[in-house]
Amino acid sequence: MIQEVASGETAMASQRKRVLVLCSGNSCRSQMAEAWINHDLGEQWQARSAGTAPAERVHPLAVRAMTEAGIDISGGTPEPVGVYIRQPWNLVVTVCDAAQETCPTFPRPVPKLHVSFFDPAAAEGNDEQKLAVFRRVRDEIRERLLPELRSRG
């Protein structure tokens, strides 16, 4: 049930669970996961993403792959996990093995979930071959990660 608050906005945002998606560079997998969660599960979850060693920019092929799915992540910026470490989270998800190994300790207890995906930035070949890998990882994130969050929603 959605309740009215004094400002006239709904209390829906405060009822959503918060999930932080971590990856090493925060340029591909975690950006795509954040976008899928907010797009498909936005009524249940509010997602943010960060990196343990953030890249300079969101990978252009990640932007392209998500644009093909109807989601714009072109305004995304890789951020360090330290920006979010003191915030309250209902769940922290690591989407790469390196992030799982270097995941910092959060000051508040928070459940963690690890669902690893191939790093599409490591794909080889021409741009079309690389884009095919980004598309595959994009679809795997939606198919494997979102059901996990639905079950915890």
N, C-alpha and C positions, 0 to 999 in steps of 0.2 A: 504494500500500500504506500502511495506517495502522499506525504504530508506537506501542507503549506508551511512556509517559514515566514518570519516577519518581513523579510525583504521582498516577499512575493515570489521568490524562486522556490523550486521544489527541494525537498530534502533528499531527493534521489541520489545526488552526488555523494552525500555523506553515508549513504547506505551501501555504496559500492565497495567491494574489497579492493585493496591496493596491491599490485604486483610489480616488482622490479625485475626486469629481464637483464641479465648480465652476460656479456661476451667479452672477449679480450679487447677487440678494437672498437666495438660499438659502431661499426660501419656497414654491416650487412645483416647477419642473422638476428641480432637483438633489435635492430631497427625494424626489420620486417615483422618480427614477433610482436613488438609493441603495437605496430600498425594493425596487424590482424586482430589482436586482442581488443583494442579500442574500437575497431570497426565491427567485428562480429559479436563481441561479448560486452560491449560498452554499457549495457544496463546492469551487468553484474560486476564487472571489473574495470578498474582504471589502471592502465599500464604506463610505465615509464621504462626507459632503458638506459644503460650505462656500460662503460667498459673498464676493465682493470688496467688497460693501457690504451686509451682512446686514440683512434686514428685522427687525421686532420679533417676528414670530411666523410659524409655518407657516400658509399661507393656508387658511382653513376649507374652501374648495371643493376644494383639493388633498387635504385629509384625507377629505372626503366621497367624492371620486372613487376614492381608493385603498381606502377602506372597502368600497365597492361591489365592488371586485376582490378583497376578502378580506384586505387588508393594512392594518394599523393604523399610521398615522404620527402619530397625535394627540400622542404624547409627544416629537415632534421639536422641536428648537430651532435656529433659524438661527444659524450660527457664522461668525466671520471666518476667512478662509483662513490668517491668521497663526498660528492655533492649531495648524495641521497642517504648516506650511511646513518645519519641520526634521525631520519624520518621514520614514522611508523609504517610497517609493511605487514600485510597478511601473508605474503608469500614472496620468496626470492627464487627466481628460476635461472639456472645457468644453462646456456644453449651451446656451450663449447667446453671441451675438456680442460683447456687452459684456464678458463674462468672458474671452473669448479675447483681446480687445484689452488688457485690464488684468491679465491673468494674471501674477502675480509670478514672479520668477526663483527657482527652488528651489536650495538650496545643493548638493544632490546631483543629478547628471544623472537626468532622468526622461523617458520618452517621453510625448508629448502627443497627444491625439486630440480633434478638434473635430467634434461632431455637434450642429448647432443645431436648436432647436425654438422654435416660436412661444411667446411669453409668455402663458400663459392668464390671468394677472392683468390683462392689457390687454384682455381680452374685453369687449365691450359688450353691453347688453341686460339683460333681467331675470335673476333668479338661475338659472332653468332654462336659459336660453340660454347663460349663462356656464358653467354646469355642463357643458353639452354640449361646450364648448371644452376644459374641463379633462379630460373623458373622452377626447376625441380626442387631446390631447397625451399623456395617460397611456398610451394604446394605441400611439401613435407611438414613444414612448420604448421600450416593450417590443419593438416590431417592428423598430426601426432600431438601437438601441444594443446590446441584448443579443446579437444575432448578431456584432457587432464584438468584443465581449468573449469570446464563445465561441471565436471564431477565434484569439484571443490567449491562451486559457486553457491 
